[in-house]
Amino acid sequence: MKAQFEPIVNLESNSFNAFIQHKKEFDFPFHYHPEYELTYILTSEGIRYVGNHFENFCANDFVLVGPNLPHCWKNMDDLPTDASALVIQWKEDFLGTGWTASKEFDAIKKLQQLSVKGIKFSETIALRFRERLISIVGLSPFDRLITLLVILQELAAVNEYEVLCKEGFSYNLDFVDNERINTVYQYVKKNYKKKITLASISSAVNMSEVSFSRFFSRLMKKSFFAFLNEYRINIACNLLIETDMQVIQVCYASGYESLPFFYRQFKKFKKCTPQNFKSQFLRSGNFSLPV
């Protein structure tokens, strides 16, 4: 997707933003800004994009993204309820230039450094912080600041998290490259149920097959077909959880033509069979989309 610059307002008179966002659906474009952003999904589900990483999300998705790391949350279909999220945004120097150089903020400094790759906290951690995060919106300016610092200090000490851009993703904010990536995302979203060849996708961005393969691997740190299979398996997970489709139906509905190949790809990305994935999800009684 094309990463669009999004200016953050209301940070000139406040040291940071903290607000609850209510929308009919999450429709923000893939975007970036120089501020850190801590996002807690209260309601909604779909696919979360952070850099070159994407996966299913639903309520209690809890993510910290660093400055200029492209990201967005996208709903896949019409949902019965509106989408809502708690969002906190702050600048690098929101406590003054060089504030993280102080010994007292060593842990927060390390957390912020790690956030340049995107951090997803576990649902256990998310639920532990949920009420405090929601309450921060209604606090006085001083209490909001103290609460944010305490939350960041505590998050820096947890070990139940996942670094999202593990492949060493170094995003390029070049306009032409981002236009091409945006075209690729939109093409896959529209055509994932059909056979997608290297010729068809490279033609969509007006590149030769060899040039496109090199371009995509350089920018996304993974091959196009690894990306496509990852996308289709995320679709398959949604279908397994949210419908009564049989595995063979899920296979074809998510764009695969071969059931054995579908099983191999599913096991590669989810470390289990489709049947085990669904049964483990149902037995857990935890109705949040697995990662």
C-alpha positions as CSV (number, residue, x, y, z in Angstrom):
1,M,0.0,0.0,0.0
2,K,1.1,3.6,-0.6
3,A,2.1,5.0,2.8
4,Q,0.6,8.5,3.1
5,F,1.9,11.1,5.5
6,E,-0.6,11.9,8.2
7,P,-0.1,15.1,10.2
8,I,-1.0,14.8,13.8
9,V,-3.0,17.7,15.2
10,N,-3.4,19.0,18.8
11,L,0.1,18.2,19.8
12,E,1.3,21.8,20.0
13,S,-0.7,22.7,23.1
14,N,-0.6,19.3,24.7
15,S,2.4,17.1,25.3
16,F,0.5,14.1,23.8
17,N,-2.8,13.0,22.3
18,A,-5.1,10.4,24.0
19,F,-8.5,9.8,22.6
20,I,-11.1,7.1,21.8
21,Q,-11.9,6.8,18.2
22,H,-15.4,5.7,17.1
23,K,-16.1,5.0,13.4
24,K,-18.5,3.0,11.3
25,E,-15.4,1.2,10.1
26,F,-11.6,1.6,10.1
27,D,-11.0,3.2,6.7
28,F,-7.7,5.0,7.3
29,P,-5.2,4.6,4.5
30,F,-1.8,3.0,5.1
31,H,0.0,6.0,6.7
32,Y,2.9,7.2,8.8
33,H,3.8,10.1,11.0
34,P,6.8,11.1,13.1
35,E,4.9,10.4,16.4
36,Y,4.9,7.2,18.4
37,E,1.4,5.6,18.5
38,L,-0.1,3.1,21.0
39,T,-3.3,1.7,19.7
40,Y,-5.8,-0.5,21.6
41,I,-8.7,-1.9,19.6
42,L,-11.9,-1.9,21.7
43,T,-14.2,-3.3,19.0
44,S,-13.9,-4.4,15.4
45,E,-11.9,-7.0,13.4
46,G,-10.1,-7.3,10.1
47,I,-6.4,-7.1,9.0
48,R,-3.7,-5.0,10.6
49,Y,-0.8,-3.8,8.5
50,V,2.4,-2.7,10.1
51,G,5.4,-2.2,7.7
52,N,5.7,-5.4,5.7
53,H,3.8,-7.4,8.3
54,F,0.0,-8.1,8.4
55,E,-2.3,-10.4,10.3
56,N,-5.8,-10.7,11.7
57,F,-6.9,-8.5,14.5
58,C,-9.9,-8.1,16.7
59,A,-10.9,-6.6,20.0
60,N,-8.0,-6.2,22.5
61,D,-5.4,-5.9,19.7
62,F,-2.7,-3.8,21.4
63,V,0.2,-2.4,19.3
64,L,2.9,0.2,19.6
65,V,4.4,1.6,16.4
66,G,7.4,3.8,16.2
67,P,8.0,7.1,14.2
68,N,7.4,6.9,10.5
69,L,6.5,3.2,10.5
70,P,3.6,2.8,8.1
71,H,0.5,1.2,9.6
72,C,-3.3,0.8,9.4
73,W,-6.2,-1.4,10.6
74,K,-8.6,-2.4,7.9
75,N,-12.0,-4.1,8.2
76,M,-12.6,-6.8,5.7
77,D,-16.4,-6.8,5.5
78,D,-19.4,-5.0,6.9
79,L,-19.5,-5.5,10.7
80,P,-22.6,-5.5,12.9
81,T,-21.1,-3.0,15.3
82,D,-19.1,0.2,14.9
83,A,-15.3,0.2,15.1
84,S,-13.6,1.8,18.1
85,A,-10.1,2.2,19.4
86,L,-8.1,3.9,22.2
87,V,-5.2,5.9,20.6
88,I,-2.3,7.6,22.3
89,Q,0.3,9.6,20.2
90,W,3.4,11.4,21.4
91,K,6.4,13.1,19.9
92,E,10.0,12.0,20.4
93,D,10.7,15.2,22.4
94,F,7.3,15.4,24.2
95,L,9.1,15.8,27.6
96,G,11.8,18.0,26.1
97,T,14.9,17.3,24.0
98,G,17.0,14.4,25.2
99,W,14.7,13.3,28.0
100,T,15.3,9.6,27.3
101,A,19.0,10.2,28.0
102,S,18.2,10.3,31.7
103,K,18.9,7.1,33.6
104,E,15.3,7.1,34.9
105,F,14.0,6.5,31.4
106,D,16.3,3.7,30.3
107,A,13.5,1.2,30.1
108,I,11.2,3.4,28.1
109,K,14.0,4.4,25.8
110,K,14.6,0.7,24.9
111,L,10.8,0.2,24.4
112,Q,10.7,3.1,22.0
113,Q,13.7,1.9,20.1
114,L,12.1,-1.5,19.7
115,S,8.9,0.1,18.5
116,V,10.5,1.1,15.2
117,K,9.7,-2.5,14.1
118,G,6.2,-2.5,15.6
119,I,5.3,-4.3,18.9
120,K,2.2,-6.4,19.4
121,F,1.5,-7.2,23.1
122,S,-0.3,-10.4,24.0
123,E,-4.0,-10.4,24.9
124,T,-3.1,-11.1,28.5
125,I,-1.1,-8.0,28.7
126,A,-3.7,-6.0,26.8
127,L,-6.5,-7.0,29.2
128,R,-4.2,-6.0,32.1
129,F,-3.9,-2.5,30.8
130,R,-7.4,-2.1,29.2
131,E,-9.1,-0.1,32.0
132,R,-6.2,2.2,32.7
133,L,-5.8,3.0,29.0
134,I,-9.5,3.8,28.7
135,S,-9.5,5.9,31.8
136,I,-6.5,8.0,30.7
137,V,-8.8,10.1,28.3
138,G,-10.8,11.5,31.2
139,L,-7.9,12.4,33.5
140,S,-6.5,15.9,34.2
141,P,-3.4,16.8,32.0
142,F,-0.9,16.2,34.8
143,D,-2.5,12.8,35.8
144,R,-2.7,11.8,32.1
145,L,1.1,12.4,31.7
146,I,2.0,10.5,34.9
147,T,-0.3,7.6,33.9
148,L,1.2,7.4,30.4
149,L,4.8,7.3,31.8
150,V,3.8,4.5,34.3
151,I,2.1,2.5,31.5
152,L,5.2,2.8,29.3
153,Q,7.5,1.9,32.1
154,E,5.4,-1.2,32.9
155,L,5.1,-2.2,29.2
156,A,8.9,-2.0,29.0
157,A,9.1,-4.7,31.6
158,V,6.7,-7.3,30.0
159,N,7.9,-10.2,28.0
160,E,4.7,-11.3,26.3
161,Y,5.0,-9.4,23.0
162,E,5.8,-10.0,19.4
163,V,8.1,-7.8,17.2
164,L,6.1,-7.4,14.0
165,C,8.7,-6.5,11.3
166,K,11.1,-9.3,12.0
167,E,12.7,-9.5,8.6
168,G,14.6,-6.2,9.1
169,F,12.0,-4.2,7.1
170,S,13.4,-0.8,6.1
171,Y,10.5,1.0,4.7
172,N,11.0,3.4,1.8
173,L,8.8,6.4,1.7
174,D,9.6,7.1,-2.0
175,F,6.4,8.1,-3.8
176,V,6.9,5.8,-6.9
177,D,7.7,2.7,-4.8
178,N,4.7,3.3,-2.5
179,E,2.4,3.7,-5.5
180,R,3.5,0.4,-6.8
181,I,3.1,-1.4,-3.4
182,N,-0.3,0.2,-3.1
183,T,-1.2,-1.3,-6.5
184,V,0.0,-4.7,-5.4
185,Y,-2.1,-4.7,-2.2
186,Q,-5.2,-3.6,-4.1
187,Y,-4.6,-6.2,-6.8
188,V,-4.2,-9.0,-4.3
189,K,-7.2,-7.9,-2.2
190,K,-9.4,-7.9,-5.4
191,N,-8.0,-11.1,-7.0
192,Y,-6.8,-13.4,-4.2
193,K,-9.5,-16.0,-5.1
194,K,-8.2,-16.2,-8.6
195,K,-4.9,-17.6,-10.0
196,I,-2.3,-14.8,-9.7
197,T,0.8,-15.2,-11.8
198,L,4.1,-13.3,-11.8
199,A,3.2,-12.0,-15.2
200,S,-0.2,-10.7,-14.1
201,I,1.0,-8.9,-11.0
202,S,4.1,-7.4,-12.7
203,S,1.9,-6.2,-15.5
204,A,-0.4,-4.5,-13.0
205,V,2.6,-2.3,-11.9
206,N,4.1,-1.9,-15.4
207,M,7.3,-3.8,-14.7
208,S,9.0,-6.8,-16.1
209,E,8.7,-10.0,-14.1
210,V,12.4,-10.0,-13.1
211,S,12.3,-6.3,-12.1
212,F,9.1,-6.7,-10.1
213,S,10.5,-9.7,-8.2
214,R,13.6,-7.8,-7.3
215,F,11.6,-4.7,-6.4
216,F,9.1,-6.5,-4.1
217,S,11.8,-8.5,-2.3
218,R,13.9,-5.5,-1.8
219,L,11.1,-3.4,-0.3
220,M,9.1,-6.0,1.6
221,K,12.0,-8.4,2.6
222,K,9.9,-11.3,1.3
223,S,9.0,-12.7,-2.1
224,F,5.7,-11.8,-3.7
225,F,4.4,-15.4,-3.5
226,A,5.4,-15.6,0.2
227,F,3.3,-12.5,0.7
228,L,0.4,-13.9,-1.4
229,N,0.3,-17.2,0.5
230,E,0.4,-15.3,3.9
231,Y,-2.5,-13.2,2.7
232,R,-4.5,-16.2,1.6
233,I,-3.9,-18.1,4.9
234,N,-5.1,-15.1,6.9
235,I,-8.3,-15.2,4.8
236,A,-8.6,-19.0,5.4
237,C,-8.2,-18.4,9.2
238,N,-11.1,-16.0,9.1
239,L,-13.3,-18.4,7.2
240,L,-12.5,-21.3,9.5
241,I,-13.4,-19.2,12.6
242,E,-16.4,-17.2,11.3
243,T,-18.2,-19.8,9.0
244,D,-19.2,-23.4,8.9
245,M,-17.3,-24.1,5.7
246,Q,-15.6,-27.4,5.3
247,V,-11.8,-27.3,4.9
248,I,-12.0,-28.1,1.2
249,Q,-14.4,-25.1,0.8
250,V,-12.1,-22.8,2.7
251,C,-9.2,-24.0,0.5
252,Y,-10.9,-22.9,-2.7
253,A,-12.5,-19.8,-1.2
254,S,-9.1,-18.4,-0.1
255,G,-7.6,-18.8,-3.6
256,Y,-6.0,-22.3,-3.5
257,E,-6.4,-24.8,-6.3
258,S,-4.8,-27.7,-4.6
259,L,-5.9,-29.1,-1.2
260,P,-2.4,-30.7,-0.4
261,F,-0.7,-27.4,-1.2
262,F,-3.2,-25.5,1.0
263,Y,-2.4,-27.9,3.9
264,R,1.4,-27.3,3.4
265,Q,1.0,-23.6,3.4
266,F,-1.3,-23.5,6.3
267,K,1.1,-25.6,8.4
268,K,4.0,-23.4,7.3
269,F,2.3,-20.2,8.6
270,K,0.2,-21.5,11.5
271,K,2.2,-24.6,12.6
272,C,-0.9,-26.8,12.6
273,T,-3.5,-28.2,10.3
274,P,-6.7,-26.2,9.5
275,Q,-8.8,-28.6,11.6
276,N,-6.5,-28.3,14.6
277,F,-6.4,-24.5,14.2
278,K,-10.2,-24.4,14.4
279,S,-10.6,-26.9,17.2
280,Q,-7.9,-25.3,19.4
281,F,-9.6,-21.9,18.9
282,L,-13.0,-23.3,19.9
283,R,-11.6,-25.2,22.9
284,S,-9.8,-22.1,24.2
285,G,-13.0,-20.2,24.6
286,N,-11.0,-17.1,23.6
287,F,-12.9,-15.5,20.7
288,S,-10.1,-13.3,19.5
289,L,-8.5,-14.0,16.2
290,P,-5.3,-15.9,16.7
291,V,-2.0,-14.7,15.2
